[in-house]
Amino acid sequence: MNIALIACSDNPEILWNCFRLGNLMLEQMDEVTIFLDGPSVNYASLSSAKYPISDQAKLFTLSDGILQA
């Protein structure tokens, strides 16, 4: 099954949860794509100790998730 998630927010919690959901779906589905639009493209600068977005994004891409911006 192919799944696409679209993120268009600069809220760290939303982006962190988007990548977490993508990682969870990769464990159970064939192909997951996350499309970053607008302010979400700067996800790496929003990463913090509370919301480690960069760690989730790295896991997503290493798990063969497709990240587009």
C-alpha positions in Angstrom: 0.0 0.0 0.0 1.2 3.5 -0.8 0.7 6.2 1.8 1.3 10.0 1.5 1.5 12.4 4.5 1.6 16.1 3.8 2.9 18.5 6.4 2.5 22.3 6.1 3.2 23.6 9.6 6.1 25.0 11.6 4.7 23.6 14.8 7.4 21.2 16.1 4.9 18.9 17.8 3.0 18.4 14.5 6.1 17.7 12.5 7.5 15.3 15.1 4.2 13.4 15.2 4.1 13.3 11.3 7.5 11.7 11.2 6.6 9.3 14.1 3.4 8.3 12.2 5.5 7.8 9.0 7.9 5.6 10.9 5.1 3.5 12.4 3.5 3.1 9.0 6.8 2.0 7.4 6.9 -0.9 9.8 3.5 -2.1 8.6 3.1 -0.8 5.0 5.0 -0.9 1.7 5.8 2.7 0.8 5.4 5.9 2.8 6.0 9.4 1.4 6.1 12.6 3.5 5.7 15.8 1.5 6.9 18.9 3.3 5.3 22.1 2.2 5.8 25.8 3.2 7.2 26.3 6.7 7.6 22.6 7.3 10.6 22.5 5.0 12.7 23.9 7.8 12.0 20.9 10.1 15.6 20.5 11.1 15.8 23.9 12.7 12.7 23.2 14.8 14.2 20.1 16.3 14.6 20.2 20.1 15.1 17.9 23.1 11.4 17.8 23.6 10.6 17.2 19.9 13.6 15.4 18.3 12.3 15.9 14.7 15.8 15.4 13.1 16.1 11.9 14.8 12.7 10.9 13.5 13.5 12.2 10.0 16.8 10.3 9.9 15.1 7.1 11.0 12.4 7.7 8.3 14.9 8.1 5.5 17.1 5.2 6.7 14.0 3.0 6.7 13.4 3.7 3.0 10.8 6.4 3.6 10.5 9.0 0.8 10.9 12.6 1.9 9.9 15.3 -0.6 9.9 19.1 -0.3 
